[in-house]
Amino acid sequence: MLKDPRIHKFRKMLAEAPNYEVWKAAALELDFLEGNAEWKEDFASEHYHYELLYDRLSNIKQYRQQNDFERLKRALREGLHHDLGNMGNPALYTHSRVGTKHLIEEYIAQACEALDFLCDHPVPGFPVADKLQFFRDTLTSYGRPTLLLSGGASLGMFHFGVIKALWERGLLPQVVTGSSIGAVIAGMLGVHTDAEIPEMLVPENHDLKAWKWRGLLSAMRGEGLMDQGQLRTCLRANIGEYTFEEAYERTGRSINMSVSPVQTHQKARLLSGYTSPYLMVWSAALASAAVPGIFPPVTLMKKDINGNALPYMPRLKFVDGSVVSDLPIERLMHLYDVNFTIVSQANPHVVPFLNDHGLDEKLSVTNLPLYLMKSEIQFHGQGVFDYLRKRVRPELLRQISGQMYTIMAQRYSGDVTIAPSYRFKDYRRMLANPEPAFVREMILAGERATWPKISMIRSHARISKTLERCVRRLKQQNRRSAADLRLINSADSGPS
């Protein structure tokens, strides 16, 4: 049977799409031409518990139609569970390019509409303070997504495209974590409000001069191949003088940065508004970007009670977060009730080992040899560097071996992993100051890599994002109610 010529046309549109609207239009046409639209209409599938989802959906609809607010509250409070019925199963997002089973999409839409209704409309016996507690408890129970931005030097400009694609679809997580260049971009995002994100995504609005060559003699003296003063100036220009606490108060975004210790008897740290509220964001980004050999170790800086800058733990120095903890997923789970991880992976030594689904690819006859080769390299590499880091001398070689071991032993993928397709010429740009044209090129690459993942991310993240927005609106209502009450009390206590 001859292939429909329209398929080639729309696949070309898909690959060259300048924005999500064009990409989605082409993807929907391909879904129709390839017979995927019918698959979405059919509820039944072995990949998820569709009967459970159907029952939950029916209950929510019934209680809303009957204005039975008490049962609706109970149904949402006890029934909202992340990945209910395995509706986030990756197998449900490989049949079509846009969307998944309509039952899943309708359940998520109805649950979000019901949450917004309870949040924004007066409900008898359900005052604002009680609503706020209800939504906080439900969010804690349900959990939230996080975006993790990897290292990758100048190639990390790719992360801007991932951020743009998620932000435009209302799916940018409130919790964002970065290592190395990922920490720099997380820091920039953390000090820009949602309204300022379009401005943040314009390359000409930033200082892009991060790299300045110092030479091999400087590196041999332990001062690094590159000028750290140049990077510091760049970061302070792009991030400002905010602390983690001040950044959160400005944007409501929880940013986190991984740093690795230089000294023994220290562990990798996750710097954030929880763990180090008074630490200056640019200082944490500088430490997380201090790649050994490229930049020297960093003494972190904080603000004192009077707003003056001074060293934070001056006896300790830190380096690149990617060395030990590129993706600190377990720590984020403890701090923020994270239940779903979106990883933007731009590390040049990792990307060649990734595939469309991250590192956990299903085996087939065609990819088995490549999979075995990758596994052998990783297994034997870990063994060699583990041996060297424990026994080799001199000390410099032992430290390098230890860093190579931790790099090879780490996990580099998430529940969804978004990665670029590098060309050889891209690697030459790693340690060069990016031109605005290159940044725009990488932003588009990040967007195009994210668009095919949007449907799966939405299924996992939309309910928790709705809960977060409801909590923010209810906090504002609560503050207004308290202010009104103070105003009334002040009027009543005034002179008669």
C-alpha positions in Angstrom: 0.0 0.0 0.0 1.4 3.4 -1.0 2.1 5.8 1.9 -0.1 8.9 1.9 2.1 11.8 0.5 0.6 14.1 3.1 2.4 12.2 5.8 5.8 13.3 4.4 4.5 16.9 4.2 3.4 17.0 7.8 6.5 15.3 9.1 8.5 18.0 7.5 6.3 20.6 9.1 6.8 18.9 12.4 10.6 19.0 12.1 10.7 22.6 11.0 7.9 24.1 13.2 8.8 27.6 14.4 6.3 27.5 17.3 4.0 25.1 19.2 0.9 26.1 17.3 2.4 25.0 13.9 3.9 21.9 15.5 0.6 20.9 17.1 -1.4 21.4 13.9 1.0 19.2 12.0 1.0 16.6 14.8 -2.8 16.4 14.9 -2.9 15.9 11.1 -0.4 13.1 11.4 -2.4 11.5 14.2 -5.5 11.5 12.0 -3.6 10.2 8.9 -1.9 7.5 10.9 -5.1 6.3 12.7 -4.2 7.5 16.1 -7.3 9.6 16.6 -9.5 6.4 16.9 -7.2 5.0 19.6 -7.7 8.1 21.7 -11.5 7.7 21.6 -11.4 4.1 22.9 -11.3 4.2 26.7 -10.1 0.6 27.1 -6.3 -0.2 27.3 -4.1 -2.7 29.2 -1.8 0.2 30.2 -4.1 1.9 32.8 -7.1 1.2 35.1 -9.7 2.9 32.9 -12.7 1.6 35.0 -11.3 3.4 38.1 -10.8 6.6 36.2 -14.3 6.4 34.7 -15.9 6.0 38.1 -13.9 8.9 39.6 -14.9 11.1 36.6 -18.6 10.1 36.9 -18.6 11.0 40.6 -17.0 14.5 40.1 -19.5 15.3 37.3 -22.5 14.1 39.4 -21.6 16.0 42.5 -21.0 19.2 40.5 -24.4 18.9 38.6 -26.2 18.4 41.9 -24.3 21.2 43.7 -23.4 18.6 46.3 -20.4 20.5 47.7 -19.7 18.2 50.6 -19.4 15.1 48.5 -17.4 16.9 45.9 -14.9 18.1 48.6 -14.6 14.5 49.9 -14.2 13.1 46.4 -11.4 15.5 45.6 -9.7 15.3 49.0 -9.6 11.5 49.1 -9.6 10.7 45.4 -6.9 12.9 44.0 -3.8 10.8 43.8 -0.8 11.3 41.5 -0.8 8.9 38.6 -4.3 7.6 39.5 -4.9 4.3 37.7 -1.4 4.5 36.1 -2.7 7.3 33.8 0.8 8.6 33.4 2.2 5.4 32.0 4.6 6.3 29.2 3.1 3.7 27.0 -0.1 5.8 26.8 2.0 8.6 25.2 3.6 6.8 22.4 0.6 6.1 20.2 -0.1 9.7 19.3 1.9 12.9 19.1 -0.7 15.1 20.8 -2.8 14.0 23.8 -3.6 10.5 25.0 -6.8 8.6 25.9 -9.7 11.1 26.0 -10.9 9.6 29.2 -7.6 10.7 30.9 -7.8 14.2 29.4 -11.5 14.6 30.5 -10.8 13.3 34.0 -7.9 15.8 34.5 -10.0 18.7 33.0 -13.0 18.0 35.2 -10.8 17.6 38.4 -9.2 21.0 37.7 -12.5 22.7 36.9 -13.9 21.3 40.2 -10.9 22.6 42.2 -11.1 26.0 40.6 -14.9 26.1 41.4 -14.4 25.3 45.0 -11.5 27.8 45.3 -13.3 30.8 43.6 -17.0 30.4 44.5 -18.7 30.9 47.9 -19.5 27.5 49.4 -21.8 27.3 52.5 -19.8 26.3 55.6 -16.5 26.5 53.8 -14.8 29.8 54.7 -11.6 31.0 53.1 -9.3 29.8 55.9 -10.8 26.3 55.7 -10.4 26.3 51.9 -6.8 27.3 52.2 -6.1 24.4 54.6 -8.0 22.0 52.3 -6.0 23.0 49.3 -2.7 22.9 51.2 -3.4 19.4 52.5 -4.5 18.2 49.1 -1.4 19.6 47.4 0.8 17.9 50.1 -0.9 14.6 49.5 -0.9 14.9 45.7 2.6 16.2 45.3 4.1 18.5 42.7 6.4 18.4 39.7 10.0 19.8 39.5 12.2 20.9 36.6 15.8 20.0 36.8 18.4 21.7 34.6 21.7 19.9 34.0 25.2 21.2 33.3 26.5 21.6 29.8 28.5 24.9 29.7 27.3 27.2 26.9 25.2 24.4 25.4 23.0 24.8 28.4 21.3 27.7 26.6 19.0 24.8 25.5 17.4 25.0 28.9 15.8 28.4 28.0 13.9 26.7 25.2 12.5 24.0 27.6 11.5 26.8 30.1 9.8 28.7 27.3 7.8 25.7 26.0 6.6 24.8 29.5 5.8 28.4 30.5 3.7 29.0 27.4 1.6 25.9 28.2 1.2 26.8 31.9 3.3 23.8 32.9 6.4 25.4 34.3 7.0 23.9 37.7 7.2 26.1 40.8 10.2 24.1 42.0 13.3 24.5 39.7 16.7 23.0 40.3 20.0 23.5 38.5 23.6 22.3 38.4 26.5 24.2 36.8 25.0 26.2 33.8 21.6 24.8 34.9 22.1 26.6 38.2 22.9 29.9 36.4 19.6 29.6 34.4 17.6 28.5 37.5 19.0 31.6 39.2 17.9 33.9 36.4 14.5 32.3 36.3 14.2 32.5 40.1 14.4 36.3 40.1 12.0 36.9 37.1 8.3 36.9 37.7 6.0 35.2 35.2 5.2 38.5 33.6 9.0 39.1 33.1 9.7 35.7 31.5 9.3 37.0 27.9 11.9 39.6 28.6 14.2 37.0 30.2 14.1 34.9 27.0 15.5 37.7 24.8 19.3 37.1 24.5 20.1 40.8 24.0 18.7 41.6 27.4 21.6 39.7 29.1 25.3 39.8 29.6 26.5 36.8 27.6 30.2 37.4 28.3 30.9 34.6 30.8 34.1 33.2 29.4 37.6 34.8 29.4 40.6 32.6 28.8 43.5 32.8 31.3 45.7 29.9 30.0 47.4 26.7 31.1 49.8 28.4 33.6 46.8 29.7 35.5 45.2 26.3 35.5 48.4 24.7 36.8 48.5 27.3 39.7 45.0 26.2 40.6 43.4 29.4 39.4 41.6 27.8 36.5 41.7 28.0 32.7 39.1 30.7 32.7 38.8 34.1 34.6 36.3 33.6 37.4 36.0 37.4 37.9 34.5 37.6 34.4 31.9 34.9 35.2 31.1 36.6 38.6 30.5 39.9 36.8 28.3 38.2 34.3 26.2 36.4 37.0 25.7 39.5 39.1 24.5 41.4 36.0 22.0 38.7 35.0 20.8 37.6 38.5 21.2 40.7 40.6 21.9 40.8 44.4 19.0 38.7 45.6 19.2 36.1 48.3 17.3 32.9 48.0 14.7 34.2 50.4 14.3 37.5 48.5 14.0 35.7 45.2 11.2 33.6 46.5 9.4 36.6 47.9 9.7 38.3 44.5 8.6 35.4 42.2 7.0 32.7 44.4 9.4 30.2 42.7 11.5 27.8 44.7 15.0 27.6 43.1 17.6 25.1 44.2 21.3 24.7 43.2 23.7 21.8 43.6 27.2 22.4 44.8 30.0 19.9 45.5 32.5 20.1 48.4 36.2 20.4 47.9 37.2 19.3 51.4 36.8 15.8 52.8 34.2 15.1 55.5 31.7 17.2 53.5 28.8 16.1 51.4 27.1 17.7 48.4 24.7 20.4 49.3 21.4 21.6 47.8 21.3 25.3 48.3 17.7 26.8 48.4 15.4 29.1 50.3 14.8 26.2 52.8 18.4 25.3 53.4 20.2 28.6 53.0 17.7 31.5 52.8 20.3 34.3 53.3 22.7 33.0 50.7 23.1 35.2 47.6 21.8 33.5 44.5 24.6 34.6 42.2 27.2 33.3 44.7 25.5 29.8 44.7 25.4 29.8 40.9 29.1 30.8 40.7 30.0 27.8 43.0 27.8 25.4 41.0 29.4 26.5 37.8 33.0 26.2 39.1 34.1 23.2 37.0 37.3 21.8 38.4 40.2 22.9 36.3 38.2 25.5 34.5 37.4 27.7 37.5 38.8 27.6 41.0 36.7 26.6 44.1 34.3 29.3 45.5 33.6 30.7 48.9 29.9 31.3 49.2 28.5 34.7 50.0 25.5 35.7 52.1 23.7 38.8 53.4 23.9 39.7 57.1 21.0 41.2 59.1 21.9 44.7 57.7 22.0 43.5 54.1 25.8 43.6 53.9 27.6 40.8 51.9 30.0 38.6 53.8 31.4 35.0 53.4 29.2 32.1 54.3 31.2 29.4 56.1 34.5 30.9 55.0 36.5 27.8 55.8 34.7 25.8 53.1 34.9 26.0 49.4 32.6 24.5 46.8 32.7 23.5 43.1 30.5 22.4 40.2 27.3 20.7 41.4 27.3 18.3 38.4 30.5 16.6 39.8 28.6 14.8 42.6 24.9 15.6 42.2 23.7 16.7 38.7 20.1 15.8 39.5 19.4 15.8 43.3 16.0 14.1 42.9 15.8 12.4 46.3 16.6 15.6 48.2 13.9 17.4 46.3 11.3 14.7 47.1 12.0 15.4 50.9 11.9 19.2 50.6 9.0 19.8 48.3 6.8 16.6 48.1 8.0 16.2 44.5 6.3 13.3 42.7 7.3 13.9 39.0 10.6 15.0 37.5 11.2 16.8 34.3 14.9 16.8 33.3 16.4 19.1 30.8 19.6 17.2 30.1 22.3 19.2 28.1 25.5 17.6 29.5 27.6 16.7 26.4 29.1 13.6 28.0 25.5 12.3 28.8 23.4 13.3 25.8 25.0 10.6 23.5 23.9 7.9 25.9 20.3 9.1 26.1 17.4 8.1 23.9 13.9 9.5 23.4 12.7 8.1 26.8 15.8 8.8 28.9 18.2 6.0 30.0 15.5 3.4 30.6 14.8 2.4 27.0 12.9 -0.9 26.2 15.1 -3.4 24.6 14.6 -4.5 21.0 16.6 -6.6 18.6 17.9 -3.5 16.8 19.0 -1.5 19.8 20.3 -4.4 21.9 24.0 -4.2 20.7 24.2 -0.5 21.3 22.5 -0.9 24.8 25.0 -3.6 25.7 28.0 -1.5 24.6 26.8 1.5 26.6 26.2 -0.7 29.7 29.6 -2.2 29.4 31.3 1.2 29.1 29.5 2.5 32.2 30.0 -0.6 34.3 33.7 -1.1 33.6 34.3 2.7 33.7 32.8 2.8 37.2 34.9 -0.1 38.3 38.2 1.4 37.0 37.6 4.8 38.5 36.4 3.4 41.8 39.7 1.4 42.1 41.8 4.5 41.2 40.0 6.9 43.6 40.8 4.6 46.5 44.4 3.6 45.7 46.1 5.7 43.1 48.7 8.4 43.9 49.5 11.3 43.5 46.6 13.1 45.2 45.5 15.1 42.1 45.0 11.9 40.0 43.1 10.4 42.9 40.8 13.4 43.1 40.2 13.3 39.3 39.4 9.6 39.5 36.9 10.3 42.3 35.2 12.9 40.3 35.0 10.6 37.2 33.6 7.9 39.4 30.8 10.1 40.7 30.0 11.4 37.2 29.7 7.8 35.9 27.7 6.6 38.9 25.0 9.3 38.8 21.5 9.1 37.4 21.0 11.5 34.5 17.4 11.1 33.6 14.0 11.8 35.1 10.4 10.7 34.6 10.5 12.8 31.4 13.9 13.6 30.0 14.3 16.4 27.4 17.6 16.5 25.5 19.1 18.1 22.4 20.6 16.3 19.3 24.1 17.6 19.2 26.2 18.1 16.0 30.0 18.0 16.1 30.2 21.8 15.7 28.1 22.3 18.8 30.9 20.8 21.0 33.3 23.6 19.8 30.9 26.2 21.2 30.9 24.8 24.8 33.5 27.1 26.2 32.8 30.1 24.0 30.7 33.2 24.8 27.3 32.6 23.1 26.2 35.0 20.5 22.5 36.1 20.5 21.9 34.1 17.3 23.3 30.9 18.9 21.1 31.4 22.0 18.0 31.8 19.8 19.0 28.7 17.9 19.4 26.7 21.2 16.0 28.1 22.5 14.2 26.8 19.4 16.0 23.4 19.8 14.8 23.3 23.4 11.3 24.1 22.4 11.2 21.5 19.7 12.5 18.8 22.0 9.9 19.7 24.6 6.7 19.9 22.5 6.5 16.1 22.0 6.6 15.7 25.8 3.9 18.2 26.6 1.0 15.7 26.7 2.7 13.5 29.2 3.9 16.4 31.3 0.3 17.8 31.4 -1.2 14.5 32.6 1.3 14.5 35.5 1.5 18.1 36.3 -1.8 19.9 35.5 -3.7 19.0 38.7 -0.8 20.0 41.0 -0.3 23.2 39.1 -4.0 23.9 39.6 -3.7 23.2 43.3 -0.7 25.6 43.6 -2.6 28.4 41.8 -5.6 27.8 44.1 -3.3 28.1 47.2 -1.9 31.4 45.9 -5.3 32.9 45.2 -6.7 31.8 48.6 -3.6 33.3 50.4 -4.4 36.6 48.7 -8.1 36.3 49.7 -7.1 35.5 53.3 -4.8 38.5 53.4 -7.5 40.8 52.1 -10.0 39.4 54.6 -7.5 40.0 57.5 -6.9 43.5 56.2 -10.6 44.3 56.0 -11.1 42.9 59.5 -8.3 45.2 60.8 -9.9 48.2 59.0 -13.3 47.4 60.6 -11.8 47.0 64.1 -9.9 50.2 63.7 -13.0 52.1 62.7 -15.0 50.6 65.6 -12.3 51.6 68.1 -12.0 55.2 66.9 -13.4 58.3 68.6 -17.2 58.3 68.8 
